[in-house]
Amino acid sequence: MASEKTEINFNPKLFNNIFWHLSEAFNDTKVRYIWLYGGSSASKTYTVVQLQIISMLYGADENALILRKFATDIRDSIYSDFKNVIREWELGELFEIQQNFIKCKTGSYVRFRGLGDSEKGKGISNFKRGI
């Protein structure tokens, strides 16, 4: 199943200017940290979600751990953005969505975690990206 290639043509109009700049850094293996800043509603989170979903579609080893200070913030923010982009792009058949976990048919996945308790951050390993 992980060997299947998914070919999807995305309309460039789906992406804002931030996407094109961020995608260069996102795919550059020499870049270790990417800092995004800007006002609220500047599409920072949404753009990262778009990039991560595309990466998951084209890479079997693309996994990410998404951290927020509190687990309750995840459901209403970035987790919701992931579900919305998958739905808007009509990719539902390619993704399995569970609570705090989204897996692509390529084998790539995203796990969501809150850090409200300092003990919850221990033992986290084997993720290509931390968001």
N, C-alpha and C positions, 0 to 999 in steps of 0.2 A: 504494500500500500504506500509506503514512503517513497518508493521509486516512481510512482505516477507523477507526471508533470502536468501542472495546471497552467493553461494558457489563457490569460485574461487580458483584454485590451481595455485600458482605462482611458477615459476622456480626459485630456489635460485640464479641462475647465473644472474638474472636480477638485483641483488643488489650488491653494493660494500661493502667494509669493514665498511665504515662510517655508512651505513644503520643499520647494526647489533648493533653497539654501541649506535647509536642515538635512535633506537627503544626501548631499555631498559629504557632510560630516558624519552622518549616520552610517554610511557605507565605507568610510575611510578607517582602515584598521589601525592607523597610527593615532587616531583621535581617541583618547581615553575618556574624557569628560565633555559633555555638551551642556552649557548653561543657557537656559531660555529665560528671557525676561521680557516684560511688557505689561501693559495694562490688562485688566480683566476683560474677558471676551475678545482677546487678541488671537485666539485659535491655537494657542501653544499646545495644550493637551490634545485637542482634536487632530492636529497635524502629526504629533507623535503617534497617536493611535493609527492614523492612516499609514504611516511608514511601517509600524510594527506589523500591521495586518498584511501589507504587501510583502514584507520580509518573511512572514510566516508562510505565505502562499508559495514562495519560491525557494525556501530553504528548510530542509528536514532538521537541521540542527539549530534552528532559530528559536530560542526560548528566552523568556524574560521574566523577571520578578519585579512586580510593581508594588512599591511601598508607599504608604501614606501614614501620617502620624497616628490616625485613628481608623480602625477598620470600618466604622460606620460611614466615614467619608468616602470610602471606595465605591460602595453601591450607587451612590448618588452622583458620582463624578466620572472617573475614568472607566470604570466597569460599564457604566451606562453608555459612555461614548463608544466603547468597543462593540457592544450589542447594536447600537444604532448604526454604526458604519457597516457592520456585517449585513444588517437588514437593508439599509439604503442601497448597498452595492449588490444586493440579491445573492449573497454568498452563503446563505444559511445551510445549504446542503454540504458545504465544505468545512463547516465548523461545528464542534460539539460544545455547547455552552452549559457549564455547571456553575454552582455557586463558588465564586472566587477562583475559577479555573476555566480557561477557554483553550480548546485544542483544535488544531487544524488537521485535516486528513493527511497532510504531509508528515505529521508527527511533531511539528512545532507546537509550542504551547506558551501560554502566559498564565502566571499565578499571581494572585493579588493577596497582599498581607498588610495588616495594620500593625503599627509598632507601639500601641498604647501601653504595653507591658514590655519592659526591656528584655525579659526572658524570651519573648517571641522572636527576637532577631538572631538568636543563637542557632547554630546548626544549619544556616542557609548556605548552600553551595551549588555548584554545577549549573549556573545560569550564565548565558552569554551576555545578556544585558540586564542592567538594573535601571528601572525607570522610577 
